[in-house]
Amino acid sequence: MGISSIGIPGLILILIIALIIFGPKKLPEIGSAFGQTLSEFKKSANSIMSDDEGEKKSNADSQKEK
């Protein structure tokens, strides 16, 4: 039972609670900050994955030369 099983009613409930806690003026700022954080995380993950693939490829090429 992970986060993928929240569903639409759960998301609406979370939004209502966030609206009550932070207020309507602060909510767009929080959403924007969350979006930027998620974007940076994706960029970092893609960078790490591409670095790892490049390292595997260079190791395979060096083993072929031996």
HUQUI-V775534 format. One record per residue. RES is the residue in one letter. SS is DSSP state (h for helix, s for strand, l for the rest). BURIAL is b if it has 24 or more other ideal C-beta (glycine too) atoms within 12 Angstrom, else e. D_CENTER is the distance of its C-alpha to the mean C-alpha in whole Angstrom. Layout:
res:RES ss:SS burial:BURIAL d_center:D_CENTER
res:RES ss:SS burial:BURIAL d_center:D_CENTER
This chain:
res:M ss:l burial:e d_center:20
res:G ss:l burial:e d_center:16
res:I ss:h burial:e d_center:13
res:S ss:h burial:e d_center:14
res:S ss:h burial:e d_center:18
res:I ss:l burial:e d_center:17
res:G ss:h burial:e d_center:19
res:I ss:h burial:e d_center:20
res:P ss:h burial:e d_center:22
res:G ss:h burial:e d_center:20
res:L ss:h burial:e d_center:17
res:I ss:h burial:e d_center:21
res:L ss:h burial:e d_center:22
res:I ss:h burial:e d_center:19
res:L ss:h burial:e d_center:19
res:I ss:h burial:e d_center:23
res:I ss:h burial:e d_center:22
res:A ss:h burial:e d_center:20
res:L ss:h burial:e d_center:22
res:I ss:h burial:e d_center:25
res:I ss:h burial:e d_center:24
res:F ss:h burial:e d_center:22
res:G ss:l burial:e d_center:25
res:P ss:h burial:e d_center:24
res:K ss:h burial:e d_center:25
res:K ss:h burial:e d_center:22
res:L ss:h burial:e d_center:19
res:P ss:h burial:e d_center:18
res:E ss:h burial:e d_center:18
res:I ss:h burial:e d_center:15
res:G ss:h burial:e d_center:13
res:S ss:h burial:e d_center:14
res:A ss:h burial:e d_center:12
res:F ss:h burial:e d_center:9
res:G ss:h burial:e d_center:9
res:Q ss:h burial:e d_center:10
res:T ss:h burial:e d_center:7
res:L ss:h burial:e d_center:4
res:S ss:h burial:e d_center:7
res:E ss:h burial:e d_center:8
res:F ss:h burial:e d_center:5
res:K ss:h burial:e d_center:5
res:K ss:h burial:e d_center:9
res:S ss:h burial:e d_center:10
res:A ss:h burial:e d_center:9
res:N ss:h burial:e d_center:11
res:S ss:h burial:e d_center:13
res:I ss:h burial:e d_center:14
res:M ss:h burial:e d_center:14
res:S ss:h burial:e d_center:17
res:D ss:h burial:e d_center:18
res:D ss:h burial:e d_center:19
res:E ss:h burial:e d_center:20
res:G ss:h burial:e d_center:22
res:E ss:h burial:e d_center:24
res:K ss:h burial:e d_center:25
res:K ss:h burial:e d_center:26
res:S ss:h burial:e d_center:28
res:N ss:h burial:e d_center:29
res:A ss:h burial:e d_center:31
res:D ss:h burial:e d_center:32
res:S ss:h burial:e d_center:34
res:Q ss:h burial:e d_center:35
res:K ss:h burial:e d_center:37
res:E ss:h burial:e d_center:39
res:K ss:l burial:e d_center:40
